[in-house]
Amino acid sequence: MHPPHPHRYRFRGWWRVVSTTLEPDRRSTLEEINDKGMAVPAVDRQRSFRQSRWHDSLTASPPLLLPAVALWCGTCFWIPTAGNDSPTSALLLLILGTGLVSLIPGPRFILLRLLLPFLLGMLLAPLPPQEAAKLPAGPVQIEGKISSVPRRSTGRKGRPLPDERTTVKLQQLRIRDNRVEGTVTISIPGSVTVGRGDQIQVLLAAGSGPFRKVARASHWQVISTGNLLSLFDRLRLKALDRLLAIDARWGCALLLGERGVLDPETRWVMKRTGLGHLLAVSGLHIGICLGFFLLCARHCVPPWSHRVRCLGAVLLVGQALLSGADPPAIRAAITGGLMAVGMVEGRNVSATQCLALALLIWCAMGQAPPRASATISLSAVIGIYVATGTCNFPRSSLRASLGAFFGAHAALAWWSPELCPFSPLSTLLLLPAVAATILLGALTLALSFIHIEQITRPGWDVLSFILDGLPPLVDRLPWSPWILPTIGVPAISLIMIGLLWISAGKPRLASGTLLLALLAMSIHCAFPTPPTITLLPTGRGQSVLFQAPGGTLLFDASATDQLDGGASLIRKSLWNHGSSRIDWLFISHSHLDHYSAVPELIETGSIAGIIIDECFCNHPAGIALLRIANRHRVRIHTVKTGDRLTIGPWKVRIVSAADPTPPAPRLSINDQSVVVAIRGPGGTAVLPGDAEAARLAASRGSGPVDLVLLPHHGSPMQGLAAWISVLAPEQSFVARPGALPRATTAALGPLGIDSVPGNRRAANRQPATRTKQGLPFFPPLSMMPTALALPMRTLEGWRRWWIRHHSGSAPCTGSARPMAACT
């Protein structure tokens, strides 16, 4: 047994030495009276604390657990500083706190393990996200510093001329030596080699907004290179070019983390089937590499086995840096490297230490919980340890996969309502192919230095056939994906935890957790969702949700910038509002940005009925949708001008609909839009679709109303101001991802409408507030803010209806409950 290191107890009695050196007589004066009336020196009081049970319980905990928890608690508090680059107040507070801790003669080791990490966490707390820079329309020349990982995209496979582009984010922008606050994302054509920290100069020939495309490769240049991260980014892009030279796209995705080189359909199917985690370099990929090195070390004799483990630890960190240095990869690489180094000395890292280390790394990289990536990752790791740490069953890959599945979905339920039950099994089926892809990618990069990488092409063809073919087969299975029941997020999370205990062989803990889930479900059902009107954040499209107990309506369903047409976004919004199915869907007209999500919603059973007019029935798109709806037994109801419908608590009146029968004049598709007025539990909303001047002139009514959707996504047109002035709306909103045109703003200005909420997807959302009278009121906002939810009025005295009751209106024929004709 080795003797203790001479400096091991170096700082144990430093306070006694300093105190006796500075004030020799101070120890005798520092006395206090104990319970027995005896004078006890302060040093003896400290020694009595060290002998206490509290001290023993704290020192017996894992060394990293308390600092990790304290650091995480500190990240929840952000200290406002003078600037993002000079956190002066945080550093001063850290130094002051450390000095105070060193002067306390009590349990210094506990305070150093709690207070000091807490102050460090306050220093590492993530700053508020930067807003998008307000750049003028092109052409404009800017300078900026690359702040994001350069990501490559190549478009769809099989194109004769693939559109290869590199996307980066710039900060610290300058235009002619003038500083511009915010960030901008640019897309550079071709295969470029840049890295984080590089200072570049870009000419933006055209376009506007926070995302710009560079027209030519000669319109940008690198002014200065960055630091170490820039070097790793350049190496990764060079390795990416070598893999793409032999069409090894899956090697780029699984080894280097470049998901953009895969087809969009492939990424979408992987996400739907619960296999999206395979496309992000994380613990699974690092574990495969670590297992390879440990297997090689097992077949070697010392000291070569130790050298192989140490080499594996170094290469794991190198792979994490080459894959973009994302927080999941860094966390897994450091944890795996420590495990490999610990095995050299014959030590095993405990599960608690691994979790504490993972939490420390997430906090240090500014991605601490409750952020989605950190929370889901930590929950998956905890699930693996819980499922494989039991002594009742032997360890197996299936048990670890189930633990990761239940642990991750216990946290994922707070962000997404979709779940694929076949994800654990399909992950195990693809695991050999993923491991072979990573090893073949490393081999291909090694062979590229001697220019014989072409011999690996048959292997890439086989792996591409497996990885491209299995996810679509899983996607064809029923319940792929499965929408979780609307029983409340806490109940679903507790059910997942209960299933995790069952997989770990803990029936008592499982039964207790399921009882708590039943209690959470009861509480959720006891408080129904209040009536709301919500403009869904679908980006480039239009979807307005009317939600109330007893009936759910959706006016249009589209997001053309999504691969599935926005169906997943709509299902998620429905689930967040406590509903999993739309009772009736209105389709205003036959433009793609108003019905692109309908086929997917029909196939997933999210729609019970569709309401259309006769013009839509005669359009080719309408005929195709009718065939899909009839195949899935979705009810179809046709309306015309003057029809009145009742859908639960919602009263619907068709204000205007085009008549396609001859000799009716031929109208544009926009003028074929149906203008609908919907009256609900708290107010009235008018939705004109993309109606233009002619349709608006035929759809005038008497106001005032509560809510009005600006027609044609806020585009300028004749008669818009007159139409809105007659309705006199309390609030106007628009389905538009960008700012309103200046002509529309000028037309709405005389009406007192200076801000229009839209459906832009962003992180900073300004919620709606209420006045003393209980009316919905939006404070002064900039053009196109991100206030999405529009709450309905609840006071009966403030309800104002502009729809007049007319006798002899057309009955709603062919409709069934909850839809009935108004009387």
C-alpha positions, -999 to 999 in steps of 0.1 A, spaced: 0 0 0 14 34 -10 20 60 17 -2 91 15 10 119 -7 28 146 14 6 173 -1 -27 154 4 -36 172 36 -19 204 25 -49 227 32 -65 209 61 -51 232 88 -43 263 68 -68 284 88 -51 275 121 -16 283 106 -27 316 92 -46 326 124 -17 318 147 8 335 125 -11 367 121 -26 369 157 -9 345 181 -33 352 209 -65 350 189 -71 312 194 -74 316 232 -99 345 229 -122 327 204 -143 308 229 -180 302 235 -202 286 261 -216 252 252 -247 234 267 -228 223 298 -215 257 306 -179 250 295 -158 272 273 -151 256 240 -126 270 214 -138 277 179 -114 250 166 -131 224 187 -165 235 175 -153 229 139 -140 195 149 -173 186 165 -190 194 132 -166 171 114 -176 143 136 -214 149 131 -237 127 111 -246 155 87 -210 158 78 -206 121 72 -237 119 50 -225 148 28 -189 135 25 -202 100 16 -221 114 -15 -203 112 -49 -177 139 -52 -193 154 -84 -230 152 -74 -232 182 -51 -211 205 -73 -231 195 -104 -265 202 -87 -252 235 -74 -238 245 -108 -272 236 -124 -291 257 -98 -268 286 -106 -275 285 -143 -312 292 -135 -302 327 -125 -289 351 -150 -269 382 -139 -275 412 -161 -241 426 -171 -229 457 -189 -224 437 -221 -223 402 -234 -185 403 -237 -177 418 -203 -195 400 -174 -179 422 -148 -205 420 -121 -206 382 -123 -168 379 -119 -168 404 -90 -196 384 -73 -176 352 -79 -144 366 -64 -163 381 -34 -182 349 -27 -149 329 -28 -133 353 -4 -162 351 20 -161 313 19 -124 313 27 -129 335 58 -156 312 74 -141 289 100 -169 264 96 -175 237 71 -155 252 43 -154 220 22 -192 220 20 -194 257 11 -168 253 -15 -187 224 -30 -220 243 -30 -215 281 -31 -186 282 -55 -203 260 -81 -235 280 -77 -216 312 -84 -199 296 -114 -233 285 -127 -245 321 -125 -215 331 -146 -222 303 -171 -260 310 -173 -270 313 -210 -276 349 -221 -309 359 -237 -309 349 -274 -299 375 -299 -326 390 -321 -323 388 -359 -304 417 -374 -324 443 -393 -304 445 -425 -315 466 -455 -326 448 -487 -299 438 -511 -275 446 -525 -256 452 -493 -221 442 -482 -216 431 -446 -188 418 -424 -194 393 -396 -179 366 -374 -191 330 -379 -208 318 -346 -224 285 -356 -211 252 -369 -209 253 -408 -235 228 -420 -236 214 -456 -267 205 -476 -266 188 -510 -303 186 -519 -320 154 -530 -301 124 -542 -302 116 -579 -304 152 -592 -282 159 -622 -270 192 -607 -272 189 -569 -276 222 -550 -246 221 -526 -246 249 -501 -231 257 -467 -251 275 -441 -235 296 -413 -247 322 -388 -229 355 -385 -227 379 -355 -208 411 -347 -221 425 -380 -207 456 -396 -219 476 -426 -193 502 -437 -178 503 -402 -212 507 -386 -221 481 -359 -254 462 -365 -269 444 -336 -283 409 -340 -275 379 -362 -281 368 -397 -280 333 -414 -264 331 -448 -263 303 -473 -231 301 -494 -231 282 -527 -206 254 -534 -182 234 -512 -166 260 -489 -141 256 -461 -147 279 -431 -150 276 -394 -163 292 -362 -145 324 -354 -136 332 -390 -142 368 -400 -158 369 -435 -171 396 -459 -202 389 -478 -221 406 -506 -258 400 -504 -271 408 -539 -308 405 -532 -334 394 -506 -345 406 -472 -350 392 -437 -328 372 -413 -320 345 -439 -300 354 -470 -286 335 -499 -253 344 -515 -257 344 -552 -222 335 -564 -191 320 -549 -172 352 -557 -194 373 -535 -177 363 -503 -142 360 -488 -125 352 -456 -108 381 -439 -92 363 -409 -93 328 -395 -105 318 -361 -93 296 -332 -91 259 -325 -127 253 -333 -122 268 -368 -94 243 -374 -117 214 -365 -145 227 -386 -121 230 -416 -109 194 -411 -145 182 -408 -155 199 -441 -125 184 -459 -134 150 -446 -170 156 -457 -158 163 -492 -138 131 -493 -168 110 -482 -192 128 -506 -168 120 -535 -179 83 -533 -215 92 -523 -210 81 -487 -239 103 -474 -247 80 -445 -211 81 -434 -212 119 -434 -244 118 -412 -234 92 -387 -197 99 -384 -195 137 -389 -230 147 -379 -240 162 -413 -277 154 -415 -282 179 -443 -266 157 -469 -294 132 -466 -326 135 -485 -354 155 -467 -377 125 -471 -352 102 -453 -348 127 -424 -386 130 -421 -392 93 -421 -364 88 -394 -381 114 -372 -416 99 -376 -404 64 -367 -385 75 -336 -351 70 -352 -341 106 -354 -316 102 -325 -295 81 -348 -288 111 -370 -273 131 -341 -238 122 -329 -244 114 -292 -238 87 -267 -248 59 -290 -222 67 -316 -195 75 -290 -204 42 -272 -199 23 -305 -164 37 -309 -156 31 -273 -167 -5 -275 -145 -10 -305 -114 2 -286 -123 -17 -255 -127 -49 -276 -93 -43 -291 -77 -37 -257 -92 -69 -243 -73 -89 -269 -40 -71 -261 -16 -77 -233 -3 -50 -209 10 -24 -215 -5 -24 -250 -41 -27 -236 -36 4 -215 -22 23 -245 -52 12 -267 -76 25 -241 -58 58 -238 -57 61 -275 -94 54 -277 -101 82 -251 -82 107 -272 -99 97 -304 -133 99 -288 -127 136 -280 -114 141 -315 -145 126 -330 -167 148 -309 -148 179 -321 -149 168 -357 -187 162 -356 -192 198 -347 -186 198 -309 -223 196 -301 -231 193 -264 -244 156 -267 -212 146 -284 -189 164 -260 -207 150 -230 -205 114 -243 -169 118 -254 -157 131 -220 -177 105 -201 -164 77 -224 -128 89 -222 -129 90 -184 -143 55 -183 -115 43 -206 -88 60 -186 -104 47 -153 -102 11 -167 -65 16 -171 -62 20 -134 -87 -7 -127 -115 16 -116 -151 18 -128 -170 51 -130 -203 48 -111 -236 57 -127 -241 87 -103 -207 101 -113 -215 98 -150 -248 116 -145 -232 143 -125 -204 147 -151 -230 149 -179 -249 176 -160 -217 196 -155 -209 194 -192 -244 205 -202 -242 234 -178 -207 244 -190 -218 245 -226 -248 267 -219 -274 239 -225 -285 231 -190 -319 217 -183 -348 225 -187 -336 228 -223 -351 201 -245 -318 185 -257 -302 183 -222 -334 171 -204 -341 144 -229 -305 132 -230 -302 130 -193 -335 113 -190 -324 87 -215 -292 81 -196 -311 77 -163 -334 53 -180 -305 31 -192 -290 30 -157 -324 22 -140 -332 -6 -165 -298 -22 -165 -289 -16 -128 -313 -41 -113 -301 -74 -100 -333 -93 -108 -326 -97 -145 -294 -100 -166 -283 -71 -186 -292 -70 -223 -293 -47 -252 -331 -48 -254 -334 -38 -217 -311 -9 -222 -330 2 -253 -363 0 -234 -348 20 -206 -336 47 -230 -370 48 -247 -391 52 -216 -367 76 -200 -364 98 -230 -402 99 -236 -408 107 -200 -392 141 -208 -401 142 -245 -438 143 -236 -434 179 -226 -424 189 -261 -439 164 -286 -471 143 -285 -459 118 -311 -445 84 -302 -434 54 -322 -438 21 -302 -415 3 -325 -385 26 -319 -366 4 -294 -368 -27 -317 -360 -8 -349 -331 9 -332 -316 -25 -323 -322 -37 -358 -303 -7 -372 -276 -8 -346 -252 -32 -365 -256 -11 -397 -249 21 -378 -218 6 -362 -206 -7 -396 -212 28 -411 -191 45 -385 -162 21 -389 -164 21 -427 -164 59 -427 -133 60 -406 -117 34 -429 -127 54 -460 -111 85 -446 -79 66 -438 -78 51 -473 -84 85 -489 -49 96 -480 -35 69 -503 -63 75 -529 -78 40 -528 -111 49 -511 -130 36 -541 -127 0 -529 -152 8 -502 -180 18 -526 -197 -17 -526 -199 -15 -488 -215 19 -489 -241 6 -514 -251 -22 -491 -253 0 -460 -273 26 -480 -298 -1 -490 -303 -11 -454 -305 23 -439 -327 37 -466 -350 7 -467 -358 -2 -431 -373 31 -418 -399 33 -445 -410 -3 -437 -414 7 -400 -433 38 -411 -459 16 -428 -467 -2 -396 -498 9 -376 -493 35 -348 -462 49 -365 -463 75 -352 -489 72 -325 -504 104 -310 -505 102 -273 -539 105 -256 -549 140 -242 -547 131 -206 -522 157 -196 -484 159 -198 -477 150 -161 -499 119 -164 -481 107 -196 -447 114 -180 -456 94 -149 -469 65 -171 -435 64 -189 -417 64 -155 -440 35 -144 -432 15 -175 -395 22 -168 -399 7 -133 -416 -23 -149 -388 -29 -173 -364 -27 -144 -383 -53 -124 -396 -29 -97 -433 -36 -94 -439 -17 -62 -423 15 -75 -442 10 -108 -476 6 -90 -470 38 -69 -460 58 -100 -490 46 -120 -513 56 -91 -498 91 -92 -504 91 -130 -541 83 -124 -543 112 -99 -527 136 -124 -551 124 -151 -581 131 -128 -568 166 -121 -563 172 -158 -598 161 -167 -614 182 -139 -601 214 -155 -611 215 -192 -593 238 -217 -610 273 -219 -624 284 -253 -596 300 -275 -590 311 -310 -554 304 -320 -534 313 -351 -511 283 -353 -474 289 -358 -472 272 -392 -449 296 -409 -456 297 -446 -492 288 -445 -525 295 -427 -542 276 -399 -567 291 -374 -579 268 -346 -612 273 -328 -611 252 -296 -639 249 -270 -654 221 -250 -678 203 -273 -664 213 -307 -631 219 -325 -628 238 -358 -598 245 -380 -599 271 -408 -573 260 -434 -544 236 -427 -511 243 -443 -474 250 -439 -457 248 -472 -422 250 -457 -427 216 -439 -422 183 -457 -455 169 -444 -474 202 -452 -475 212 -415 -496 182 -403 -472 175 -374 -473 211 -362 -511 211 -363 -513 178 -344 -489 192 -318 -510 224 -314 -542 203 -311 -526 181 -285 -514 212 -265 -550 225 -265 -563 192 -251 -576 177 -283 -565 150 -306 -590 153 -334 -606 181 -355 -644 179 -357 -646 199 -389 -621 215 -412 -629 245 -434 -609 248 -466 -612 283 -481 -599 277 -516 -576 254 -537 -542 270 -532 -515 248 -517 -507 271 -488 -543 265 -474 -546 227 -477 -511 211 -478 -515 194 -444 -549 179 -452 -538 145 -468 -515 137 -438 -542 147 -413 -567 125 -430 -544 95 -431 -536 99 -394 -572 101 -384 -570 137 -372 -600 150 -391 -637 139 -387 -652 161 -414 -643 186 -441 -664 216 -452 -658 229 -488 -676 249 -514 -686 238 -549 -657 255 -566 -632 235 -546 -651 203 -555 -646 210 -592 -609 218 -588 -583 189 -595 -569 193 -560 -603 191 -545 -611 160 -565 -580 143 -552 -587 153 -516 -622 140 -519 -609 106 -530 -586 104 -500 -614 115 -477 -638 89 -491 -612 61 -488 -607 70 -451 -645 76 -445 -641 113 -437 -674 132 -440 -677 159 -466 -701 188 -464 -706 213 -492 -718 249 -484 -729 280 -503 -736 316 -496 -760 321 -466 -757 287 -450 -757 285 -413 -740 257 -393 -737 248 -356 -706 229 -345 -708 224 -308 -707 259 -292 -696 275 -325 -722 293 -348 -709 295 -384 -723 316 -412 -711 314 -448 -709 351 -457 -699 347 -493 -690 317 -515 -684 316 -553 -710 302 -576 -695 280 -603 -727 274 -623 -730 292 -657 -734 320 -666 -713 330 -636 -682 350 -645 -649 332 -643 -631 341 -611 -595 338 -600 -587 311 -574 -582 338 -548 -616 352 -554 -631 317 -551 -623 319 -513 -651 313 -489 -657 342 -464 -667 327 -431 -680 343 -399 -677 322 -367 -693 332 -334 -682 313 -303 -685 314 -265 -667 348 -263 -667 366 -296 -669 367 -334 -642 361 -359 -643 369 -397 -620 348 -419 -619 358 -456 -591 334 -469 -573 349 -498 -603 370 -510 -594 399 -532 -612 432 -539 -641 417 -558 -649 391 -532 -645 416 -503 -669 440 -520 -695 412 -521 -688 402 -484 -695 434 -465 -713 432 -433 -721 454 -403 -697 456 -374 -682 458 -349 -666 423 -346 -639 409 -323 -613 394 -346 -606 398 -383 -580 378 -404 -564 400 -430 -572 386 -464 -545 372 -487 -519 371 -460 -519 409 -456 -511 417 -492 -521 452 -504 -553 455 -524 -580 479 -533 -609 482 -508 -591 466 -479 -593 496 -456 -629 502 -464 -638 466 -457 -621 466 -424 -635 500 -414 -671 487 -419 -663 456 -397 -646 478 -370 -626 449 -355 -613 449 -320 -582 430 -331 -567 421 -365 -542 393 -372 -525 379 -402 -511 346 -414 -477 357 -427 -442 347 -417 -426 381 -425 -433 418 -421 -464 434 -436 -459 452 -469 -456 490 -466 -487 496 -486 -508 475 -462 -493 493 -433 -501 526 -448 -537 515 -455 -543 503 -420 -527 533 -403 -557 557 -406 -578 530 -390 -557 530 -358 -542 495 -365 -505 499 -359 -496 463 -350 -508 430 -364 -500 397 -347 -488 370 -370 -478 333 -371 -440 336 -372 -423 308 -353 -398 323 -328 -385 317 -293 -396 351 -278 -434 353 -277 -452 382 -262 -483 369 -245 -517 386 -247 -529 406 -217 -563 418 -206 -577 451 -197 -598 458 -167 -629 452 -187 -617 417 -196 -612 423 -233 -582 409 -252 -556 437 -255 -522 436 -271 -497 461 -259 -478 482 -285 -459 457 -306 -435 460 -335 -447 449 -369 -454 412 -370 -448 402 -334 -451 366 -322 -482 367 -301 -499 335 -313 -528 327 -289 -558 351 -292 -580 344 -261 -617 348 -265 -638 372 -245 -656 358 -216 -678 387 -204 -713 384 -216 -718 422 -217 -690 427 -242 -702 402 -268 -712 420 -300 -726 400 -329 -727 414 -364 -744 383 -380 -781 390 -384 -806 362 -382 -824 356 -415 -853 333 -419 -853 308 -447 -816 301 -447 -804 270 -465 -804 240 -442 -771 221 -436 -780 189 -454 -761 157 -451 -745 167 -418 -744 147 -386 -737 154 -350 -719 174 -337 -729 194 -368 -765 204 -372 -785 229 -392 -793 262 -375 -830 269 -369 
